[in-house]
Amino acid sequence: MPDLVDTYIENRWIVQPHHANPHGTAHGGNVLKWMDEAGAMAAMRFSGESCVTASAAPSRSATPR
């Protein structure tokens, strides 16, 4: 089993116009999707198995991202 530090994941996404909300910032649903994908990649790297997200804590952003 890999060490926890071996599960470090860094991804970059280019925010396209179809990812934006009417304010011109990234839509929160897309940001949460990207966070979930990165978390899944780290979980699969750590466990060596397929993983799914069972639940997620509520998320709130006070400023546009």
N, C-alpha and C positions, 0 to 999 in steps of 0.2 A: 504494500500500500504506500502511495507517495506521501511525502511529508506535506503538511498543510501549506507551506510556502511554495511548494511546487505546483499549486493549483492557481497561482496568480494569473489572471486573464486581463488583457487590455485590448479593447476593441474600439474602433472608430467608425462612425457612421456619418455620411455626408447628408445633411438635412436638405432634402429636395422640396420644391414648392408643394408637392402633394402631402408632405409631412407637416405642413404648417397649418395653424389655425387662422381665423380671420384677423388676428393681431400681428401676424407675421412671425410668430415664434413657434417652436416645435410643439406639436400637439402632445399633451400629457400622456395620452394613451400610447403613442409611439415611444415616448421616453420610457414608460414602464415596460413596454414590450422588449425594448433593447436591454434594459436592466435585467429582466427575467432571462433573456437569452444568455447574457454573460454569466449570470448565476448558475444556469443549467450547465454551461460549459465547464465551469469550475467544479460543480458537483460531480459531473461525469468523469472529469479528470481525477478527482479525489477518490471516487468509489470504484471506478473502472466498470461501471454498469450504466444502463440507461436510467435517467432520472426525470421526474416530472415535478412541477410546482404544485404542492398540495394546497397551499394558501399563502396569502401575503398580507402583511400588516397594512393598515390604511396609510395612504401617502398624501402629503399636502405640500405644495410648493408655494411659498409666499411671494416669490419673484419669478418673472418670466425666464425661461431657460433657452 
